[in-house]
Each structure stands twice: as C-alpha cells, then as structure tokens.
Amino acid sequence: MKNLFQHTLAVFLVILLFTAGSGNAKDSHEFDQKKNQLVGYMLDKELPAVHFSHKKMDKSQSMAAFNLYLKQLDYQKRFLLSGDVTVLRSFAPYIAENLEHGANVLPASGNDIMKERIGQVEKMVDQILAAGFDVKSDDVYETDPEKIVYVDDLNGLKDRWQKIIKAQVMYRYLDLAENQEKATEKLPDDELWKQAKVKVSGVSKDFFLRLHQETLQDHYDSYLNAIAMAFDPHTNYLPPSQKEEFDIEMRGNLEGIGGVLREENGSIKVVSVIPGSPSAKQGMLQAGDTILEVAEKGADPVDITNMSVIDAVRLLRGPKGTEVRLTVKKPDGIKEAIAIIRDVIQVEATFVKNTAIDAPDGGKIGYINIPSFYRDFETTKDGADARNATDDTRKAIKNLQKTKLEGIILDLRNDGGGSLIDAVDVANLFIESGPIVQVKDSKGNIQVLTDEDPTIEYSGPLVVLVNELSASASEIVAAALQDYKRAIIVGGEHTHGKGTVQAVINLNDNIPALNSKEIGDVGALKVTVQKFYRITGESTQYKGVVPDIVLPSLLQHLKSGEKYLENSLPWDQIGPVKYTPFSGKPFDLDMIRKRSLQRGNHDLGLQILAKEAAKVDVGSKQTAVSLKLVDMRQKVEGAREERKRLNTQFPGYQTGLYDDNQSETDGGEIKKDDSNWKDQIKQDPYVGEAKNIIVDMVK
C-alpha cells in the first residue's frame, strides 16, 4: 500500500511541477498553490488508507468536510449572506474530486467572499456605534447560531450587528457600573455609557484588523483541516506553523494560566482546568466556559472570536507574575470578567494525592485523587527512574493502609487520560492479573493489554468517582474495575467517551528527497489509528462508561463528550476476552443502588445539586437574550449571586479540583497547608455519598 502511494505521489508531483512550473520553496506562511495542491492530494490518499474507519473520500465525506469548513468560516452567521452560502455550497459535492486533481477552488472563493463582507460589516459597526441605540427597547438577540439562519441581504446583516454591538456595549456598561460600587470617585451615568462605547469600539477595531490580516493560506489551512476532521474530531491537518504545537488542543500546554482549550465552531472553549494551575487556584474559570476576549492588565481586550487555538494561546501566555484578564461566557449565557495572575504550573499539584477522611460510622476511609495518568517517557527511555501515576498510586495505597480503612474512594473526575501503560497498571493494583483493555488497529488487529503481576495492593471496598470530563485512560480504569465487579462506579450520566488513539504522520516523509527542497515543509497529519475496547468487547468510544450509581451533575448541561462532537466514531463491539471476576467479598449492587437513591431524596447536598443542575440546564437552553437594560442587569446579577452561593456551599463542586499551597511526600500525601483541601473534600456531596456507599459495601 505504501509503495503504491509513493508511486502515485511521484506521478502527481511530476504533473504538478510540470504544469505549474518550477520555483523555490517558500516560507510556510506564504501562499503556495503547488504545496496546497500536493497536501490536498496526500490527504485524499492517506486518510482513507490509515484512518481507523477507512472512510472513503466520496461525496458523503465531501459534504461533511464542507459543513465543517462553513462553520469555521462563519459559524455565528455574522458575515455571510444566504446567497454566499449557496455559491459556496455548489463546490461541496466536488471536494473529493478536486483533491485528487489538485483543483481546490473552494477556499479561494471563501476567502474572496469573506474579505468583501468583512469590509462591509466593519463600516456597519462604525455607523452603529456612532448612531447609538435605545437601551429601553424590547429587542431580543439570539445567541445560539444553530437557531438562526443566514440573512438574505446587507440590511438583515446590519440589523443582526445592531443587536450584537448593543449587547456588547450594555455588558460593558454593567461591568463599569459594578466597578463603580467599589470606587471612591463616582462617575455620572452618561460617562459610563461613553466609556462602554469607547471600549467596544476599540475591541471592534482590533477584531476587524485581525480579520483583515487573515491570509489566503489561512483559508487553505482551515479547508484542509476540515477535510481531516470530517473523518473524526481528533483527526487534524497540522500546517508547518502548528506542527511543533500540535499537542496544545489535546493537552492544553498553556504557559501562564493552565487551561485545556479547544477550538469549536469559531470559538475558544475551556475543556478543563489543569490542577495546580493559576486558573485552578483562582477558581472562576471552569470547563464549558467560552473565552471571548483576552487583555493584558490596563490594556484594551482582544476579541478572540474566530481565532485559532494556537493564536489564542499566544495571547494567554506571558511572564510569571503578570495579570491577564479574560472575558468569558458561562454556559448559562452570562458574561464574566476573570483576572488571573500568570505563573509556572506547579507540576507537584498534578500528581496523585491521598488523605484519610472520616467515615459516617466513625471509621476511616481512604481518598485517592488521580488528576492524570502521567509518565515521564523522555527520562525513562534511557533506563532512568521517573515519577509516574502507577508508582504514586501504589505509594498512596500503602500510606493509607497504615490506618485501618473501611474502603477507598478513587477519584478520577476530570482525569482526561494520559499514559496507557499506567491505566493498565493502576487497574491492576486493585485486581489479580488479567486482561484490562483491548486495542484494535485500522487493519483489524486486536491486542489485549494484560498485567501479569498477581499482586493486589488493595482488596477492600472500592468506589470510583467519574464525571463527564473523565476520558481515555481514566475510562479504561473505570471500565475494567466495573467489568471485574471490583468497584462501584459513581458519577454523572456518562464519562466523556473518548476511546480512540491518535498518531502523528509527518507528511514530509512521503516526499522524495529530490523534490523536498523545492516543495518545502508540508506539515503533518494527526490521525485516529486505534480504538479501545473493554474486556467484555464493548467500546468505550462514544458512550463512555455508564456509572453503576448516577448522581446529579452540574456538568450534564455542557454536552461534553464524543456523542456531541461532529463526525465522532460510533460505538461498536468486538469479541470478549476470557477473564475471572474479582474473587474478593461480593457486594449487592441492587441493594446499594436502592439505598443510595433513598439517601439522595433526603441528602441536602445532593438535592441542591439536582436543583442547580436542572436550573442551569434550563438557563443554558434560554439562548435568546433580552436587550432591555433592566432585564439584562437582573439576569447578570441573579446569575452571579447564584454562582457565588453555590461556590460558598460547595467549594470545588463543579470540577472536583481541590487546590491549595501544599507540599507532597512520596504518594502525594498532604503534609502542610492542607486544611482547606480537606475541608473542600468534606463538603463535596459526591465524596459524601461515596463514603455512604462504602459503608453499605462493608455491611
């Protein structure tokens, strides 16, 4: 297959270079039609061959790629007219054919249309700000792009921007008015409105300047990435400028604030917050937030709508000790300003932590938190020892066993995964030797990952906490312990459902050495090549792990998980492997589930969570915003009070991140400044119910 591809590629190169003429390799940021034609051809041939699904580049894939490209172009429907979309859509059925023949005309057309519309909208915004608006009128602005359509003409576009700018000015005014409550020198109301308009005007100018700076090559890169993502959301084309930073989307490698970000339909969304990071310690930035603006302290904010995650990260980075201000939109639609002091992420805080907590019946229960399945492969590849999640979890168990325990709570909430080796080894700490997970590649080959060590580090009652942000390696551990009937899994309705593995292919390796200098760097391809399956044969992909006991979750409204991502691979199953369920003391899951449900009907913490979850879910669906000042003020103030009250009642409730200034010994035992950390755990309704479940398991 590889030899055939290299042969056809060589033929395509000869045709391409002959028809286009020769030329020197160009800078990666400079537009090069030959290079784009070549990359398109390579994606057309490589993706069906190496992707796990073996999807074909046909009309169906062409339409999927077009829909993604259109969303990247103008997801919020603020620039394109319905006629523009009709013109662009006419190219959609021929994307696959154009890739094969090197005739990619769609991104050039998209670039031309967008440039014209951006110039027109910029003039509209200037006129709108100059004219002003009535803050008492009953205008309503729909914020969900899925609920609106592209307008037919420029008048419709101006009406839409009238509402957008009005909302921005009003939100800015409310922020200034709130700051006035703490100010010693009060400003008159008309001055606050004037300042709000000036601020929005400055942000708009920067926004349009950035849009004008987008190049034709940027449009081609987005187009090629849309073609890759049509195979699944974790498959991406990485142009040369992004090749070195491809892991930002997956790992959130943010020097400065410590958040995991994802570019989603033209917006920058927070996937999770890294434990021990400045964002975690500050506490206001949460999973599900959309970052709208970024500003240095004392400077005007930069609107990052339609900005790539790479560029957004560059704004967020900065020297230790400096302040960055974020304007974020919460899942309930409320905007908030968040000030975060940049710092070096404290790696120690991302390690395994453990502590002993009081059981309801007067005994002790162990608590172990694994924030990620970490392992330093660079250090260990030369035979040196390095810290890893398995060794730290083993040390944590040994440390806790110094106290007579009734059971252990293993907290995997917000654990986005990591090392597959450690997922297998950590699961094996709680069971005898046996298979943990199956891995299937794109050729259909299945590998069963098994730990042969018969040693059990802990054989007592075990509860595993998960949530919608538990993914990949953490799902493998939870699934294995559930299948072996070793533990009771407790959490929201499902885990994230990421049951796939990606590999990075350097596209330059396919180019003959004779042509590499002339062609230049063509980037890389991150592609899904494997899929995880439980020992029962069921995939962890899409559905995730369904807990044995489901508790109310404030994350359920986020629509976080594979099932909500476009073109995600489906759930399926393969044959099971032979395994022996856990031979320790059995537990009556039906009885324990019944008792948990009864407690949930009376437990104050769980009742509050259920009510808040329902309230937030309703609020997240109410996407139409009243542009009447009195209504907007009431909504903003009400949401802030609700969030403040909930944070006071349950610190860390939303993410399960418990941070403090702490030092750790082997195994992550908290040795100083741990009072706040322990207090937060005591107030966590999930931990409280997990303790009750362990008591039921003992009985």
C-alpha positions, -999 to 999 in steps of 0.1 A, spaced: 0 0 0 28 24 10 48 17 -22 17 22 -43 10 55 -26 46 67 -31 45 57 -68 12 76 -74 25 106 -54 56 107 -76 35 107 -107 13 135 -92 45 155 -84 58 153 -119 24 165 -133 22 192 -107 57 206 -111 55 203 -149 22 222 -152 29 248 -125 65 255 -134 94 254 -110 102 277 -82 120 279 -49 104 266 -16 85 294 1 81 304 37 54 284 55 32 315 60 34 324 23 7 312 -1 20 284 -24 -6 269 -47 16 239 -56 21 230 -20 -16 232 -12 -25 210 -42 1 185 -30 -12 184 6 -48 180 -7 -37 151 -28 -19 135 1 -49 138 24 -71 123 -3 -49 92 -5 -35 90 31 -67 95 52 -87 66 38 -57 43 40 -45 50 76 -76 62 94 -93 36 117 -126 39 99 -113 35 64 -139 61 52 -137 68 15 -132 103 1 -166 103 -16 -195 128 -19 -206 120 16 -172 129 30 -171 159 8 -203 172 23 -191 165 58 -159 185 51 -179 214 36 -201 217 66 -171 219 89 -154 244 66 -185 266 66 -187 266 104 -150 275 106 -157 303 81 -187 319 98 -203 297 124 -221 326 141 -236 337 108 -224 373 112 -208 378 78 -221 356 50 -254 361 33 -277 332 23 -267 337 -13 -230 335 -4 -236 301 12 -255 289 -19 -225 298 -40 -200 281 -17 -222 250 -13 -221 245 -51 -185 234 -47 -192 209 -19 -200 177 -39 -168 180 -58 -143 184 -29 -130 148 -32 -127 151 -69 -109 184 -66 -84 170 -41 -75 142 -64 -69 165 -94 -53 194 -74 -81 219 -82 -91 232 -48 -112 263 -56 -135 264 -25 -110 281 -1 -101 308 -26 -138 316 -32 -145 316 6 -116 340 11 -128 364 -16 -164 365 -3 -153 369 34 -130 398 26 -158 417 9 -183 410 37 -158 419 64 -152 453 49 -189 459 46 -196 448 82 -168 470 95 -184 501 81 -218 490 95 -203 487 130 -188 522 128 -222 536 118 -240 517 146 -216 529 173 -219 565 160 -257 564 160 -262 548 194 -293 529 204 -323 528 228 -314 507 259 -351 506 269 -364 489 237 -376 454 237 -350 439 213 -341 403 216 -308 388 204 -305 350 197 -270 339 208 -273 303 196 -261 301 159 -280 268 155 -313 287 160 -307 314 134 -303 314 96 -281 334 73 -297 367 64 -306 375 28 -292 409 24 -270 436 39 -300 452 57 -305 420 75 -268 418 83 -269 453 97 -299 445 119 -280 415 133 -249 436 141 -271 463 156 -281 437 183 -246 423 187 -230 457 193 -259 468 215 -254 437 237 -216 443 239 -220 479 250 -246 470 276 -225 442 291 -195 466 292 -217 493 309 -229 468 335 -192 458 342 -183 495 347 -213 501 368 -204 472 391 -169 486 395 -184 519 404 -198 504 436 -162 499 449 -148 532 435 -142 562 458 -149 587 430 -183 580 413 -187 588 376 -220 601 361 -241 575 342 -236 591 308 -198 589 313 -201 552 320 -221 547 287 -195 568 269 -166 547 282 -185 515 274 -189 526 237 -152 536 236 -142 502 249 -164 483 225 -151 505 196 -115 496 205 -122 459 207 -141 460 174 -112 478 156 -87 452 168 -112 424 158 -115 437 123 -78 443 120 -71 407 128 -97 395 103 -81 417 76 -48 401 84 -60 366 76 -43 353 45 -54 331 17 -31 304 32 -50 306 64 -82 298 45 -65 268 28 -52 255 61 -87 257 76 -101 239 45 -76 211 47 -82 207 84 -119 205 77 -112 176 53 -93 158 80 -119 164 107 -146 150 85 -131 116 94 -134 122 131 -130 152 155 -95 141 167 -80 139 132 -64 171 120 -42 186 94 -13 204 111 3 231 88 40 238 93 33 267 116 14 244 140 34 212 137 55 219 168 25 228 189 0 202 178 -5 189 213 -20 222 226 -55 211 216 -51 177 233 -31 186 264 -37 224 269 0 232 270 -7 268 283 23 285 299 7 310 322 -29 302 333 -32 264 329 -64 256 309 -71 229 283 -87 247 253 -104 235 222 -113 254 190 -150 247 185 -170 263 157 -151 295 157 -150 298 195 -123 290 221 -138 267 247 -124 256 280 -123 218 281 -109 216 316 -86 234 341 -52 219 350 -49 210 387 -24 232 405 -25 259 377 -32 296 383 -67 291 368 -75 263 393 -63 284 422 -82 315 411 -113 293 408 -136 312 384 -125 297 350 -145 265 346 -150 237 320 -176 248 295 -167 284 295 -162 302 262 -133 327 262 -145 358 243 -117 384 250 -82 384 264 -64 415 277 -32 425 295 -38 444 327 -46 480 318 -48 473 281 -78 470 258 -91 435 253 -86 414 221 -117 397 207 -106 361 200 -138 350 181 -127 330 150 -92 329 163 -72 296 161 -64 280 195 -27 285 187 -31 322 184 -53 324 215 -27 306 235 -1 331 224 -22 358 239 -27 339 272 10 332 276 31 357 294 57 362 321 52 349 356 35 374 379 17 393 352 -20 396 351 -42 385 322 -79 394 321 -104 371 304 -140 379 294 -158 346 293 -193 335 286 -206 310 311 -228 280 299 -258 298 312 -250 328 288 -238 352 315 -205 370 307 -179 374 334 -145 392 337 -118 369 352 -84 382 363 -57 355 365 -21 360 376 2 340 353 25 316 370 46 285 363 22 255 367 31 236 398 37 201 385 35 187 420 -2 196 422 -9 174 392 4 143 410 -16 117 429 -29 129 462 -43 110 492 -57 115 526 -78 97 551 -113 110 558 -139 102 585 -165 75 576 -202 80 586 -199 52 611 -169 66 629 -142 47 609 -117 59 583 -120 59 545 -91 65 521 -93 91 494 -70 90 464 -72 115 435 -55 108 402 -57 140 381 -40 124 351 -21 93 341 13 108 339 46 92 330 79 108 320 88 88 289 117 110 280 135 102 312 126 65 313 136 58 277 173 58 288 166 35 317 164 62 344 137 63 370 110 89 368 77 96 386 46 80 372 9 76 382 12 39 390 40 42 415 24 72 431 -9 54 434 8 23 449 26 46 475 -7 63 483 -24 30 490 4 19 512 3 52 531 -34 49 536 -32 13 548 -12 25 578 -47 34 591 -74 7 594 -96 15 564 -132 6 557 -127 13 520 -111 36 494 -125 63 471 -106 66 438 -114 100 423 -110 101 385 -132 131 379 -117 155 353 -90 130 346 -85 134 308 -63 104 305 -26 101 296 -3 70 296 -20 38 285 7 18 304 -4 35 337 -41 29 330 -34 -8 328 -10 -8 358 -32 13 381 -62 -10 374 -40 -40 382 -33 -26 417 -68 -35 427 -73 -69 409 -53 -101 403 -35 -105 370 -57 -104 339 -67 -85 308 -75 -48 312 -83 -34 278 -83 -45 241 -68 -23 214 -79 -26 178 -59 -10 149 -71 1 115 -62 -33 100 -84 -52 124 -56 -65 145 -65 -68 182 -40 -66 211 -51 -75 246 -32 -55 272 -27 -76 303 -8 -72 336 8 -105 347 15 -93 382 -8 -113 406 -2 -90 435 -32 -70 448 -22 -38 466 -57 -33 480 -86 -58 481 -112 -39 502 -143 -20 492 -137 4 464 -157 33 449 -146 51 417 -158 87 411 -161 99 375 -177 127 356 -183 139 320 -147 151 318 -132 117 327 -118 104 294 -95 79 277 -72 63 302 -94 71 332 -123 54 313 -102 23 308 -96 20 345 -132 26 354 -144 2 328 -120 -26 339 -129 -22 376 -166 -22 367 -163 -53 344 -144 -73 371 -171 -63 396 -142 -49 417 -156 -14 423 -188 6 422 -186 34 397 -203 66 408 -208 98 387 -229 117 362 -248 101 334 -217 90 314 -180 97 310 -165 115 280 -164 86 257 -130 91 240 -120 56 231 -96 63 203 -58 67 198 -41 92 175 -7 91 158 12 119 141 23 113 105 50 136 91 38 143 56 73 154 45 84 117 49 64 109 18 81 134 -5 110 122 -25 143 138 -14 148 151 -49 117 173 -45 117 181 -8 137 214 -12 116 227 -40 83 218 -23 92 228 13 76 218 45 41 204 40 32 198 77 18 168 95 -14 148 99 -27 138 133 -50 108 126 -70 83 146 -55 48 141 -67 27 170 -98 21 192 -102 9 228 -125 -19 238 -134 -32 272 -127 -68 281 -164 -75 275 -159 -64 239 -178 -31 242 -161 1 230 -155 30 254 -159 52 224 -190 75 221 -210 60 250 -182 62 276 -186 44 309 -221 45 324 -218 46 362 -234 20 384 -249 48 405 -258 80 388 -258 113 408 -269 147 397 -242 166 378 -237 203 371 -218 192 340 -246 174 323 -258 206 305 -224 211 289 -230 185 263 -194 173 269 -184 141 253 -179 123 220 -216 118 214 -219 156 210 -189 160 186 -195 161 148 -183 130 129 -172 112 161 -167 74 156 -196 53 166 -199 28 195 -194 -8 185 -181 -41 199 -158 -70 193 -155 -104 209 -149 -105 247 -118 -119 262 -117 -145 290 -114 -131 325 -122 -141 360 -143 -116 381 -129 -104 413 -128 -131 440 -130 -108 470 -160 -100 491 -190 -96 469 -215 -67 472 -252 -64 464 -252 -37 438 -290 -36 435 -294 -31 472 -266 -5 474 -281 14 444 -316 14 461 -301 28 494 -282 55 475 -314 66 457 -332 68 491 -304 89 506 -304 111 475 -340 120 482 -331 134 516 -294 144 513 -293 182 513 -261 184 492 -274 161 465 -308 178 465 -292 212 460 -270 198 432 -301 183 415 -320 216 417 -290 236 405 -284 211 376 -320 215 365 -318 253 368 -286 255 348 -299 232 322 -330 254 317 -308 285 317 -285 270 291 -314 264 267 -327 300 271 -304 314 245 -324 345 235 -311 375 254 -333 405 261 -316 437 251 -336 457 276 -312 471 302 -333 462 332 -337 426 321 -300 422 313 -290 436 347 -314 414 365 -301 383 347 -264 391 352 -268 399 389 -290 369 395 -266 345 379 -236 359 398 -254 356 431 -264 320 423 -229 311 414 -214 328 445 -239 310 467 -232 276 452 -194 281 454 -198 290 491 -218 259 498 -197 235 478 -161 248 471 -148 229 441 -182 214 434 -181 219 396 -148 203 388 -137 183 418 -104 203 417 -91 208 452 -61 231 452 -41 247 479 -5 256 486 8 222 495 39 201 496 38 164 489 58 134 501 60 101 481 25 91 472 12 126 473 3 127 510 -7 162 520 17 174 547 11 211 551 -14 238 544 -40 210 538 -69 223 560 -86 240 530 -81 210 508 -96 186 534 -125 210 541 -134 211 505 -135 173 503 -157 171 534 -182 194 517 -182 175 484 -216 158 480 -200 131 457 -174 122 483 -201 122 510 -222 97 491 -192 76 481 -185 72 519 -220 61 525 -217 36 496 -186 21 511 -203 16 544 -231 -2 526 -205 -24 508 -189 -33 542 -223 -42 556 
